Amino acid sequence: MWAQEIVDQFAFGGALDQYGIVPRDPGSLSHVLTAPFLHGGFGHLLANTVPLAVLAFMSALRSAWRFLVATLVIVVVGGGLVWLLGRGGSLHLGASELVFGYLAYLIGVGWWERTPGAVVVALVAVFLYGGAIWGVLPSNPLISWEAHLFGFVAGLLAAALLHRKRPARIARVNPYSSRSRW
């Protein structure tokens, strides 16, 4: 993303930002795939870099395949909802959709798997970035709260799709219960 932003700023003068999402504009529907990787300048990218790196790393630790599928779900579903339901006449771009998507994904994995490792990772993610959840509410008209909200929703959906089946529990036989087969 840094290389892309450097090229965008110095070679194109920020013109690549036109590939962000403009809600309900048929010409920008394909921008659902490009918007999360574009930024409105270095300050915007800098604000997303550390949370994105940390949450993406935590999301990818267990399985690269699931991480790629989760990323695709977050980009397509989150961006699709921004395109469909976002404020009209606005331009939505930036990795915040992915940041909120990965945060929700980690929380969702902890919830649906309920394994000690998944729960610990979810708690660490909430400890580090849980305060960001307030970003799903409208506050600053220059910030795409829609991308935050729909990225979060898409992250939960990705976790449900990829982790909803819990491991089967091993039944313990109690020889003193009335249900034993003795």
N, C-alpha and C positions, 0 to 999 in steps of 0.2 A: 504494500500500500504506500510505503514511503517512496519507493522508486516511481510509482505511478503518479503520486502527487508532485514530486520534483519535476517530472516530465510535463505534467499538466500545467504547473505554474510557470516554468521557464520556457517551454517550447510552445505551449498553446495558450498561455495567458489565462488559465482557468477555464477555458472553453469546454473541457470535458465534463464539467458540471452539468451541462445540458442533458447528459445521459442519466440524470436523476429521475425520480418518479414524479410526474404531474398527475394527480388523481383524476381518473376517468377520461384522460386524454388517450385516445386509441394509439396515437403515435408513440406514447411513452410506456405502453404495456410491456414491451420487451426490456425496458430499463429496470424492471424488477430484478433482473439478473446483474445489472451493473451498479445500481445505486448504493448497495452496501460497501462497495469498494472505492467509492469516490468521496472526496471531502471538500468542504468549502474553505480550504486554506490549511496552512500548517498548524494553526492553533486548534482547529477542529480535529485534525488528525492526531495531534499530540494528546488531546483530551481522551481520545479513544484508544490510544496505543497500549498503555499498560493494562487497563481492564480487559481489553481484547486478548492480549498476549497471555495473561494469567488464566482467564476463563477458557480460552481455546485450548491451552495446554492441559488444563484440568479435564476438559471434555474429551480430549484425544488420548489421554493416558491409557485407558483400558482397551480401546479398539479403534484403529484408524478407520476401518470400514464404517462403524457406527458413527464416528465423528463426521465423516464425509456425508453420510445420509442425513444426519441431524443438521448439518450445515445447509444442505440442499433444501430440506423441509423449511428451515428458518428463512432462507432467502426467498423461496418461491411462495410459501404460505404467508409469511410476514409481509413481504413486498406486495403480494397480490391483495392482501387486505388493506394495505396502505393505498394502493392504486384504486381499490373499490370504495373505501370508506374515508380516506383522508380528506383534509380541508381542500376545497377547490381553489384553483389558482395559486397553489403553493408548490414548491419544489422540495422533495424529500431525498436526502442522500446522507451517507455516512455509515460507519460501522456500528453505530449505536444499536441498530436492529440486531446485529450479531451479538453484541455485548449482552443485551437483555435476553436474547434467545438462548445463549449459552448459560447464563445465570439460571433461567427457568429450566433449561434442560437438566442441569446438575441437581436442582431442587427436585425436579420430577423423577429423576433416576433414583434419588434417595427415597422418595415417597413410594414409588412402585416396587422397587427391589427390596427395600428394607433390610439390606445386608449391612453389616457393620461398616464396611469400607465405603459403600455408597452413601450411607447416612453421614459419616464423618466428612466426606468430600462435600456433600450438600451443606453441612453446617459451616465448614470452612468458607465456602462460596458466599453463604449468607453473612457470615462474620465480616468478610472482606468487602463485599459489595451489596449487601442487603439494603443499605440506606439508599441506594440508587433506585430502588423500586418506586420511590415517590416520583420518579421521572416519567411514569406512565400516566400521570395526571397533567392536564393542561396547565402550563404556568407561563412560559415565555413564548410569545408567538413566533420567535425565530428558531425555536427548537421543535423538532418533529416528535412530539409526544406520541403521535400515532405510530411511528416506527418503533418507539420504545414499547408501547403497549402490544402491538401486533407481533413484534419480535418475541416478546415474552410469551404470548399465546402460542406462537408457532414452536417455541422451545418446549413448552409443556406438551404440545401435540407430538413433537419428535420423541420426547421421553416416553410418552404413552405408547407410541407405535413401536419403539425399539426395546422397551424394558418392562412392559406391563405384565408379562408372564413371570411369575415368581417361581423360584426353584421349589420343587416338590419337597414337602416336609417328610422326614422319616418318622414313621409311626413307632412309638415305643410300646412294647408289650409289658404290661404290669401283671405279673403272675398272681397278685393278690386281689385283682379287681374281679368283679362278678362277670365281666365280659371276656375274661381270658378263655382260651380254648382248651383248658385242661380238662 
